[in-house]
Amino acid sequence: MILLYLVFMTPLMLFSQNCWYIIQFSLLLLMLKFALFFMNNYFSIISYFLGLDYYSYGLIFLSLLIVSLMIISSNMIQNNLYSNLFLFVCVTLCMILIIIFSSMNMFIMYMFFEFSLIPLMILIFGWGYQPERLISGLYLFFYTLFASLPLFLLIIYFYMNNYTLFFGMMYTSESFSFIFHFCLIFAFLVKLPMFMVHFWLPKAHVQAPVSGSMILAGLLLKIGGYGILRFMTIFENMFLNYSYIWFSLSMVGGILVSLICFIQGDVKCLIAYSSVAHMSLCLIGLLSMSKWGIVGAYLMMISHGLCSSGLFCLANISYERFSSRSFYINKGLLTFMPSMSAMWFLFSSFNMGCPPSLNFLSEIFILNSMMMFWFNSLYYFMLISFFSACFSVFLFSFTQHGSSNFLYSYSLGYIREYLLLMIHLLPLFFILLGLGSFLI
């Protein structure tokens, strides 16, 4: 039903001029329908090759929300010649993500996992900022393609042995070799991305338009965690044997990437590297293979999707005024855009996991699971948490304080921008409140 709804939205974009408001309204209607319709009749959410559980439900809802916010944020593209094509790419990406998150078949999931590259590369190539976007698009393409080919061979191997590719019908208690495990998990580690295979991410983020950065940070990084979650339930013994390797790499990587954040001269680059640091925590939670860890990683995916996307929106708001993302020009914003400083403060605080946010709860869950897996990882967590607080304070203080280059001028944000930021911000509060009543 959801996919057909999105398919029948495409004629609007291809044949009518300036249909931004109709598309926006249609996506909001679909979100409302998805939230209300699937709340009660949970066991009927199954169809050919597709089905939902609680992990899929949250991530699909996040997909619809982020895609509708992408349309609100893309003001510069709205007056462009190819604005309808942009809307078409956004809705196509939304459909691909919904199929990935609801797929019950390995091959369908893999196929759309690869297919998500094409609309994203069109976004970066078509509406990116600098000429370097060609290189960054190729980085993204070859990293993902190279890493996921072993997974494709493995899916063929599964089919030759089990004669099925459905997640629910595959079960194996035998333990495979490390090469087998590496081929299985490597595609998802690159997508997440884990430290050492993260080089494509800052390049893609910096060169992408704001909508590309939003969907990259908000959703496409979550495909990696979702894939690990799905395959972990089938190959439990294999993950128990080998997950300590990726666990230790993520812990060290989280600290190193947090340190790299301090030497960035580009606001967008710092936010992109902070995504890598947060996703390393998410991977640690998943690989601990405890209920605390998996719930913490899931909450981290949702909270990071909203928080990081909001920070990219803020960076774009100042980019639209200054035509630069450099820290040396984006400073003294407290005097230039006083009304936006509260938003900068809230998002920077949530980025480092301050108490009223969902990030805080997810970090507590992940800390518990880390200590259950290996008690000494507590010290690594303390370092990651401290450095993430440091670079969040660095981001806020460096952009908001200091002498502004524009003396005695001030600029208020548009209502559209406040709406955009509030929709990012409010779920981080209200999901936490809802979880409180649920856990009690």
N, C-alpha and C positions, 0 to 999 in steps of 0.2 A: 504493500500500500504506500509506504513512504517513498520507495524508489519510483513507483509509477507517478506519484505526485511530483517528484523532482523532474522526471522525464517529460511530463506534460507542461512543465514551466519553460522548457527550452524554446518553443515557438515564440513566446513573449519576447525573449532576448534577441531572436534572430530576425523577427519581422517588424517589431514595433520600435519606435524611437524613444529614447529617454524613459525607460521602464524601471528605473531604479527603485521608485517607491513601491511599485507593484510587487517586484521581486522581494523587497524587504518585508512587506506586509505578508506575502505568501510564506516566507521562511518563519516568521513569528507565529503565524497560524499553525504551521506544521509542528513547531516546537510545542505549542499549547496542546495540540491534538495528541502528540507523542507522549507528553507528560501525563495527560488525563486518561487517555485510552488504555495505556499499558500499565496503569497503576493497580487495577483490580484483577483483570483477567490475565494473570501472569503466565499461566501454563498454556495459553493458546497462542503465545508468540512464537510460532514455529511454522516454517513454510519450506518450500523446496530448497535444500542446501543452505538455508539461512535460519538462524534462531537467536534468541537473546538470553543472556543471564545477567546477573547484577553488574558484572564488569563491563559487558557490552552496553548495558543500558546507560550507565553514567558517561561512557566515552562517546556514544552516539549523540546523547543530549549535548555534550560539550562541542561536538562537531557542528551541530546545527547552530549553536549559540555563537561559536567563533566565526563561522561563515557569514552569519548575519551581521556580526560586528565588523568583519572585513569590509562589507559593503558600506557601512556607516563611515568607516575610517578613511576610505579612499576618495577623498575630496578632489585631489589633483587629477585623478583619472576620470572623474565624473564629466568633466568638460572636454574630454579627449575625443579624438576621432574614433577610436576603437573601444568605446566604453561598453558597448553591448557584447563584444567579444570577451572583455574582462569578466563580465557577469557570467557568461557562459562557462568560462574556465573555472570560476569560483564554484558554481553549482555542480559542474562535473567532478571537481575535487571532493565536494561534499558527498556525492553519490559513491565515489570510490571508497572514501573513508567509512561510510555506513556499511558497504559490502564487506570491507576488511574486518570491521568490528563485529559483524554478525555472521560471518561465514562459519559453517560447520565442516567444510571440506578443505583439506590442506592445499590442494592444487588451486582452488578458487582464491583462497587467501593469498597464496604466493603470486598468482597472476595479477591480482589487483594491487598487491604490495609493490610489484614492479611498475604497474601501469600508473601509479600515483606520481611517478617521476615526470611523466610527460606534461601534465598541466602545470606542475610546479616549475619546470624548466621554461615553459611558455611565459609564466608569470615573471620569472627572473630575466629572461631574455627580452621580453616585450616591454615591461614597465620598470625595469631596474634603473639604477642611477648612473653609474660610471661605465666606461668601456670595459673595465675588468670583469664585468658580469659574465662575459663569455667564458673566461677561465674558471670562474667560480661555478658556473653551471656545469662545465665539464668535470670539475672536481666531484661535484655532487653525483653526477651521472655515473662516472667510472667507479667511484668508491662503492656505491650501492650495487651496481651491476656485478662488479668483480666479487664482492662479498657474498652475493646471493646465488651465484651459479652453483657452488657446492651444495647449497640447500636444495636446489632443483634436482640435482643428481640423487640426493638422499630421498626426496619425495618419490622419484621413480623407483628407487630401491624398496621403499615401503610398499609401493603398489605391487611390485613383483613378488614380495613375500607375503603380504597380508590380503591382497586382492581388494582392498578398500582404502580410502583416504579420509574417511570420516573420523573426526577427533573422538567421538563417543564410542566408536567400534574398534579403536586401536588400543591395545593394552600389551605391554611387554614387561616382564620382570627381569629379563636378562640384562646384564651389564655389558655395554659396548666399549670399544677402545676410545682413547682420547681423540683420535683423528675423526671418528664418527661424531663425537660430541662437538668438536671444533667446527665441523661442517654444518652441524645443526644450528649452533648458537651464533656463529660469526656474523651472519647477515643481520641479526637483530642487535648485536653489539655495535655494529657500524651505524645502524639507524638510531640507536638510543641517544647519543653515541657514547661509548666508553672512552676513557682516556687512552691515547695512543692511536685511536682510529677516529679522532674527532676533528681532524684538520679541515674537512670540508665544511663544517658547520659555521665557523666565524665568517668564512669567505661568502657562503651562500646568504647568511643573514645580512651582512653589510651591503651586499650588492642588490638584494631583493627590495622591492617596494614594501611599504608598511604592511600591506595585506599578505605578501609572501612571508615576511618575518613572523606575522601573527599566526599563520597556519603552520609554519615550520615549528615554532616554539610551542604552540598550543596543541597541535595534533600529530604532526608527522614524527615527532620524537617519541610519541606515546605508542606508535605501532611496534617499536622495538620491544618495549616492556610488555605489551599485550601478547606479542608472539612468544616471548620467553615464558610468560604465564601459561599460555595454552600448551606448549610443548613440555613444560615441566610436569604437568599432571600425568603425561603418558610415560615419560622416561625418568621416573623418580630416582631409581638406583644410579643412573648415569649422572644426574645432577648432584646427587649426594656425594659421589666419588670425586667429581672434578670441579664443583662450583667454588672451591676455596681459591682456585687460581684467579678467576675473574673477581672474586670478593676482595682479594688482597690488592690486585691491580686497581680496582675502583677506589679503595681506601687511600692508597698513595696518590692516585690520580686526582682525587677530590682536593687534596691539600695542594698539589702542584698547580692545578688549574686556578684555584683560589688565589695563589701567589701571582700567577700570570695576569690576573685581572688588574693588579695594581700598576702595571706598566702600560696599560692601554691609553692611547690618546684619542680614541673614538668612542663616543657614548654607546653606540649600537654594538660595537665590538665587546665592550665590557659586559653588556647585558647578555650577549651570546655566550661568552665564556662562563658567566654565572649559571647559564642553563646547563652547561656540561658538568659543573660542580654539583648542581641539584640532581641531575640525572644519575650521577655516580652514587649518590645516597639512595636513589630509587632502586638502582641495580643491586646495591648491598642488601636492601630490604627484601627484594625478590629472591636473591640467592641464599638468604638465610633459611628459606623454605619453611618458615613458621607462619602461623596464622597472623600473628602480630606484624611480621615483616611484610606479608603480602597485602594486608589491609593498609599498612603504612605506605607501601609503594604505590598502591592504587590511589590513596588520598593525595600523595605527593604529585602523582601525574595530573590530577584534576586541579589542585591548588597551583602547581607550577604553570599549567596551561593558562590559567586566568591571570596570574600575577605577572608572568614574563610577557604575555601578550599585552597587558596594560602598560608595562614599562616601555615596550616598543612603540606603543601609541604615544606615550609622553615624549619619547625621543623624536618621533615624527612631528609632533606638534611644534617643538622648538625648531626642528629642521625646516618646517614650512615658513617660519619667521626669519631665520638666519641664513638659510640655504647652506648650512654646514652642520656636521655632526661632531666637530672637534671640541674637545674639552676646553681648549684655549679661547674659543669664541663663545661657547655655551656656558657662560658663568655670570654670576650676579643676576640670575633669573628671579631672585627674590624681589628685586627692585623693578625688573622688566615685566614679569608676569606674576604679580603677588598672589593672585587667586589660584594659580596652578601649583603653588608651592605645597599646599596641603596634600594635593594628590601625589606629588613627588615624595613627600614624607611618608605617606601611608603605604605606597607601593614599595618604597625602599625598605620600610620596616617589615612589611610582609615578606619581602624577598629574603630577609635574614631570619624569618621565623619568629616574629614577635607574638606574644600570647593570644590576642583576640583572633588570630587568623587560623585558617585550615593548615597552613604550612607548619605551624607550631605543633599541632596535634600529630601530623604525619611524622615529624621528626622525632617525637617522643616514642611513637610506635616503632620506628626504624631503630632508634637507640636500644630499645628493649630487645629487639630481634638480633641486633649486632652482638649485644652482650651475651645472649643465649648461644650464639654461634661460636664466638671467641671473646672471652671476657676482656682481654687487653685491647680490643678494638675501641673500647671506651675512650682511650687516649687519642686515637686517631679522630674519633667523632668530635672530641673537644676542640681539636685543632681545626677541623673543617668548619665547625660551627663558629669558632672565633674568627677565622679568616673571612667567612661569608658575611659576618656582621661588619668586619672591617671594610670590605669592598662595597657593601651597601651604604655605609656611612660615608665612604669616600665618594661614591656616586652622588649622594644627596648634597654633601657639603661643597664639593667642587663645582657642581652645576648651579647651586642656589646662592652661595656666598661669593665673596670677592667683588672686585670692582667691575661693574658692567661696562661693556663697550658702548652702550647706548644711554648716555646720561639723561636722567629725568624723563625718560620716555617709559610708558607702561602700555601693556597690551592685555586686553581681556580675552579669554578663550571664547569660542563660539559655544552656543547651547549644545550643538551636535557633539562637541568634544567632551563637555561635561557629562552628557548622557552616555557617551561611549565609555568613559572612565568609570562612571558609577555602576554600569552594568558589569564591568569587570570586577569591581570592588565588592558589591553587595553579596554575591554568592559566596565569597570567601568568609563572610560573617555568618550568613544564614545556614550554610551547609554545616558549619561547626555547631550552631545552636540545634539544628535538627539531629545531628549525630549525638549530641549530649542527651537528648530525650530518648533516642534510640538505644544508646548504650546503658542508660539507667534501667 
